[in-house]
Amino acid sequence: MSRGIASEFQRLFGQVDELKRQDGRVGQVLELRSDQRRLYYLISKKKSYQKPTYRTVWEALLNLRENLS
């Protein structure tokens, strides 16, 4: 979590230890609770320099839908 939008989220919301504790895998969604809101991290690739695939993005979106319902 050192590049792109992930670094901006880290700067704004912190709680990196909580994300690591959840031990997410590609295609999963991690949830953070911050004040009165919930933040969802969609994991679409393993490394920051990789490109996400349609399959991993789709899996993450399906998992997000499950979390929200």
C-alpha positions as CSV (number, residue, x, y, z in Angstrom):
1,M,0.0,0.0,0.0
2,S,2.6,2.5,-1.0
3,R,1.4,3.8,-4.4
4,G,-1.5,5.4,-6.1
5,I,-4.9,5.7,-4.5
6,A,-3.9,3.3,-1.7
7,S,-1.3,5.7,-0.4
8,E,-3.8,8.5,-0.3
9,F,-6.3,6.4,1.6
10,Q,-3.5,5.5,4.0
11,R,-2.7,9.1,4.6
12,L,-6.3,10.1,5.1
13,F,-7.6,7.2,7.2
14,G,-4.6,5.2,8.5
15,Q,-5.6,1.9,10.2
16,V,-3.1,-0.1,8.0
17,D,-2.6,-2.6,10.9
18,E,-6.3,-3.3,10.8
19,L,-6.2,-4.0,7.1
20,K,-3.2,-6.3,7.5
21,R,-5.0,-8.1,10.3
22,Q,-7.9,-8.9,8.0
23,D,-5.4,-10.7,5.7
24,G,-7.3,-10.0,2.4
25,R,-6.7,-11.9,-0.8
26,V,-7.2,-10.8,-4.4
27,G,-10.9,-10.6,-5.2
28,Q,-11.9,-9.9,-1.6
29,V,-13.2,-6.7,0.1
30,L,-11.8,-5.4,3.4
31,E,-13.9,-3.1,5.6
32,L,-12.7,-0.3,7.9
33,R,-14.9,1.6,10.3
34,S,-13.9,5.2,10.6
35,D,-15.9,7.6,12.8
36,Q,-19.5,7.3,11.4
37,R,-18.6,5.8,8.0
38,R,-17.4,2.5,6.6
39,L,-14.6,2.3,4.1
40,Y,-14.4,-0.6,1.7
41,Y,-11.1,-1.7,0.1
42,L,-11.5,-3.8,-3.0
43,I,-8.5,-5.9,-3.6
44,S,-8.1,-6.3,-7.4
45,K,-4.4,-7.1,-7.6
46,K,-1.5,-8.5,-5.5
47,K,1.2,-5.9,-6.2
48,S,0.9,-2.2,-6.9
49,Y,2.7,-2.4,-10.3
50,Q,0.3,-5.1,-11.6
51,K,-2.8,-4.5,-13.6
52,P,-6.1,-5.8,-12.3
53,T,-8.0,-8.2,-14.5
54,Y,-11.7,-8.1,-15.3
55,R,-12.1,-11.3,-13.3
56,T,-10.5,-10.0,-10.1
57,V,-12.4,-6.7,-10.3
58,W,-15.7,-8.6,-10.9
59,E,-15.0,-10.9,-7.9
60,A,-14.3,-7.9,-5.6
61,L,-17.5,-6.2,-6.8
62,L,-19.5,-9.4,-6.1
63,N,-18.0,-9.6,-2.6
64,L,-18.8,-6.0,-2.0
65,R,-22.4,-6.6,-3.0
66,E,-22.5,-9.5,-0.5
67,N,-21.1,-7.2,2.3
68,L,-23.7,-4.5,1.6
69,S,-26.7,-6.8,1.5
